[in-house]
Amino acid sequence: MLSVKKLLSKNGQISLEFSILMMTVVLAAVIVGYYMVETSLSIRDTSIDIINNTSNTILQVLSTV
């Protein structure tokens, strides 16, 4: 486990390693979030197409009754 002495210098500044680690974590979260939003938009479009096709099929069946 990292000690507080290693993370903080005598001036109270955060060490370079810790700041790079935090930057990497934030960057990974941004990338994952982007792909989650992109996937959800794709699923939404597919769902809308399925609903439209189902609705058109039902209207065709009901029009012949």
C-alpha positions as CSV (number, residue, x, y, z in Angstrom):
1,M,0.0,0.0,0.0
2,L,1.2,3.5,-0.8
3,S,2.3,5.5,2.1
4,V,1.2,9.1,2.6
5,K,4.9,10.1,2.6
6,K,5.3,8.8,-0.9
7,L,2.2,10.5,-2.3
8,L,2.8,13.9,-0.8
9,S,6.1,15.9,-0.9
10,K,7.2,18.2,1.8
11,N,5.4,21.1,0.1
12,G,2.1,19.1,0.0
13,Q,2.1,18.5,-3.7
14,I,0.7,15.3,-5.1
15,S,3.4,13.1,-6.7
16,L,3.7,12.7,-10.4
17,E,3.0,9.0,-10.3
18,F,-0.3,9.6,-8.5
19,S,-1.4,12.3,-10.8
20,I,-0.6,10.1,-13.9
21,L,-2.6,7.3,-12.3
22,M,-5.6,9.5,-11.7
23,M,-5.4,11.0,-15.3
24,T,-5.4,7.4,-16.7
25,V,-8.4,6.4,-14.6
26,V,-10.3,9.5,-15.8
27,L,-9.4,8.9,-19.4
28,A,-10.5,5.3,-19.2
29,A,-13.8,6.3,-17.7
30,V,-14.4,8.9,-20.5
31,I,-13.6,6.2,-23.2
32,V,-15.9,3.7,-21.6
33,G,-18.7,6.3,-21.2
34,Y,-18.4,7.2,-24.9
35,Y,-18.8,3.6,-26.0
36,M,-21.7,3.1,-23.6
37,V,-23.6,6.1,-25.1
38,E,-22.7,5.0,-28.6
39,T,-24.0,1.5,-28.0
40,S,-27.2,2.7,-26.3
41,L,-28.0,5.0,-29.3
42,S,-27.5,2.0,-31.6
43,I,-29.8,-0.2,-29.5
44,R,-32.4,2.6,-29.5
45,D,-32.4,2.9,-33.3
46,T,-32.7,-0.9,-33.7
47,S,-35.6,-1.0,-31.2
48,I,-37.4,1.8,-33.1
49,D,-37.0,-0.1,-36.3
50,I,-38.4,-3.3,-34.7
51,I,-41.4,-1.4,-33.3
52,N,-42.1,0.2,-36.7
53,N,-42.0,-3.2,-38.5
54,T,-44.2,-4.8,-35.9
55,S,-46.7,-1.9,-36.1
56,N,-46.8,-2.1,-39.9
57,T,-47.3,-5.9,-39.8
58,I,-50.2,-5.5,-37.3
59,L,-51.8,-2.8,-39.5
60,Q,-51.6,-5.1,-42.5
61,V,-53.1,-8.0,-40.7
62,L,-55.9,-5.9,-39.2
63,S,-56.7,-4.3,-42.6
64,T,-57.4,-7.7,-44.1
65,V,-59.9,-8.6,-41.3
